[in-house]
């Protein structure tokens, strides 16, 4: 049995070592940004995770200034690529890309536009326990979740295309 376990370990390590560098990055998904109207979001599934691409209109961008009730207003904590503009957590103010699942239970998120939010500045609300995140994916204080929404690796190509994953 020990020999079998060692052989299996060797096979796994060799397959990892011999895999192409691009294999570890996963799939690449291209998103046409022209399909997303200002103030709306597009729901995607990428690498078995829910992803939201939000076209932040002027109301969204203004609401981001109201950061008094956030657990991490400067967005210093949380999973996000290097080079994002903080605290907006995006490469361009009008676009936000987040993993569309709550950070505590992985529940799907509802998008709540600032004009529809009552008693808060809008953003995302999880469907399980009602945890809230602002329009940059920053978690509000005193919520079931304690971390900001993760932001996947992505890049923008021109004015009309977003590329998730890949190089």
KAHUKA-V390487 format. One line per field, one symbol per residue. ss: DSSP state (A for helix, B for strand, O for the rest). phi: phi as a letter, one per 40 degrees, with the letter a starting at -180 (. if undefined). burial: 1 if it has 24 or more other ideal C-beta (glycine too) atoms within 12 Angstrom, else 0. A space follows every 50 residues. Layout:
# KAHUKA-V390487
ss=???
phi=???
burial=???
This chain:
# KAHUKA-V390487
ss=OAAAAAAAAAAAAAAAAAOOAAAAAOOOBBBBAAAOOOOOBBBBBBOOBB BBBBBOOAAAAAAOOOOOOBOOOOOOOOOOOOOOBOOOOBOOOOBBBBBO BOOOOOOBBBBBOOOOOOOOOOBBBBOOOOOBBOOOOOBBOOOOOOOOOO OOOBBBBOOOBBBBOOO
phi=.cccccccccccccccccccdccccgcbbbbccccbcdgbbbcbbbfgbc bbbbcccdccccccccbccccbccfcbhcaccgccbccgacbdcbbbbcc bccbbgccbccbcdcccbgacgibbcccbgcbbccbgccccfbdcbbccc bccaabbgcbabbcggb
burial=00000000000000000000000000001010100100001111010011 11111110111011011001111010010100010111111011111111 11100010111111001001111111000011111111110010101111 11111100000111100
